[in-house]
Amino acid sequence: MKRYDLRHLKDDFYDRMLELIDKGIKVDEVGIFMFEVGDYSSIQKSADVIKASGHTLLNSLKFNEVDWTIVVKKVSDETKAERISALEATKEEA
């Protein structure tokens, strides 16, 4: 398990979070990411980014008055590809 503090990036942490997942943690390892909440739209967007990337969002919770923490499990490339394909198929059906 690794912990990353992304609060200094304000609402521009999504790309860095995905980079850390891809390069910083191993398959089936968990990463904890802390970011600044701002107007609360970043909470839903962070969940959407993780879902779109194919990884597993394990938890999302308020850390203190201004910070939020999400827990993400990195999945294998095969699982990631399957999830992304399924998500795209669902979008096409809708």
VENLIN-V8294 format. One record per residue. N is the residue number from 0. RES is the residue in one letter. SS is DSSP state (@ for helix, = for strand, . for the rest). PHI is phi in whole degrees, 0 to 359 (999 if undefined). PSI is psi in radians with two decimals (NA if undefined). Layout:
n={N;N}
res={RES;RES}
ss={SS;SS}
phi={PHI;PHI}
psi={PSI;PSI}
//
This chain:
n={0;1;2;3;4;5;6;7;8;9;10;11;12;13;14;15;16;17;18;19;20;21;22;23;24;25;26;27;28;29;30;31;32;33;34;35;36;37;38;39;40;41;42;43;44;45;46;47;48;49;50;51;52;53;54;55;56;57;58;59;60;61;62;63;64;65;66;67;68;69;70;71;72;73;74;75;76;77;78;79;80;81;82;83;84;85;86;87;88;89;90;91;92;93}
res={M;K;R;Y;D;L;R;H;L;K;D;D;F;Y;D;R;M;L;E;L;I;D;K;G;I;K;V;D;E;V;G;I;F;M;F;E;V;G;D;Y;S;S;I;Q;K;S;A;D;V;I;K;A;S;G;H;T;L;L;N;S;L;K;F;N;E;V;D;W;T;I;V;V;K;K;V;S;D;E;T;K;A;E;R;I;S;A;L;E;A;T;K;E;E;A}
ss={.;=;=;=;=;.;@;@;@;.;.;.;.;@;@;@;@;@;@;@;@;@;@;@;.;.;.;.;.;=;=;=;=;=;=;=;.;.;.;.;@;@;@;@;@;@;@;@;@;@;@;@;@;.;.;=;=;=;=;=;=;=;.;.;.;.;=;=;=;=;=;=;=;.;.;.;@;@;@;@;@;@;@;@;@;@;@;@;@;@;@;@;@;.}
phi={999;233;242;232;259;250;298;293;273;55;266;241;255;297;298;294;298;295;298;294;296;292;250;259;234;270;303;71;269;253;242;249;240;253;218;278;287;69;264;73;292;293;293;294;296;296;295;295;296;295;298;294;279;92;276;254;274;268;201;213;209;286;269;206;296;235;243;230;232;238;244;234;254;283;251;292;300;295;297;301;297;298;293;295;297;296;295;295;296;295;295;293;294;282}
psi={2.36;2.59;2.36;2.31;1.93;0.27;-0.56;-0.29;-0.06;-2.18;0.31;0.80;-0.12;-0.85;-0.72;-0.68;-0.80;-0.66;-0.75;-0.64;-0.83;-0.68;-0.32;-0.38;2.73;2.83;2.37;0.10;2.73;2.40;2.43;2.18;2.19;2.31;2.83;2.35;-0.86;-2.08;0.31;-0.16;-0.45;-0.39;-0.92;-0.70;-0.68;-0.70;-0.72;-0.69;-0.75;-0.76;-0.77;-0.46;-0.25;-0.06;3.07;2.13;2.02;-0.60;2.66;2.06;2.73;2.25;-0.79;-2.79;-0.50;-0.09;2.66;2.62;2.34;2.58;2.18;2.38;2.20;2.36;2.92;2.82;-0.63;-0.83;-0.74;-0.82;-0.72;-0.77;-0.72;-0.71;-0.75;-0.69;-0.74;-0.69;-0.69;-0.70;-0.66;-0.66;-0.59;NA}
//
